[in-house]
Amino acid sequence: MIIGSEFSKKYQRFLKVTGSLSQEDTSKWIPVKKINATLEWDRIEIKHVLEYLEELGLINTKTIGGPLLYGHITLTESGIEKYKNLIEQE
């Protein structure tokens, strides 16, 4: 998967939700539970999205209760830039 026109709609939706919740602040920790209240994805789906976006350097995750239970995320500078680009394209 590449960033740009091939960037999946799923990842775009995730970044739009998290970008809005973060208020474009890279230090703001966003509860994954709050993100998923909007997205309504199952645990496995959101886990894969979080792992993929973290590998791309767009988010940072904070785990709770083990490596697969994500509690909070922040957007990185790259994540904020990608969010802004997505919003501009609307």
HELIX and SHEET records of a PDB file:
HELIX    1   1 LYS A    9  SER A   22  1                                  14    
HELIX    2   2 VAL A   32  LEU A   39  1                                   8    
HELIX    3   3 ARG A   43  GLU A   55  1                                  13    
HELIX    4   4 GLU A   77  GLN A   89  1                                  13    
SHEET    1   A 3 ILE A  30  PRO A  31  0                                        
SHEET    2   A 3 TYR A  70  LEU A  75 -1                                        
SHEET    3   A 3 ILE A  59  THR A  63 -1                                        
END                                                                             
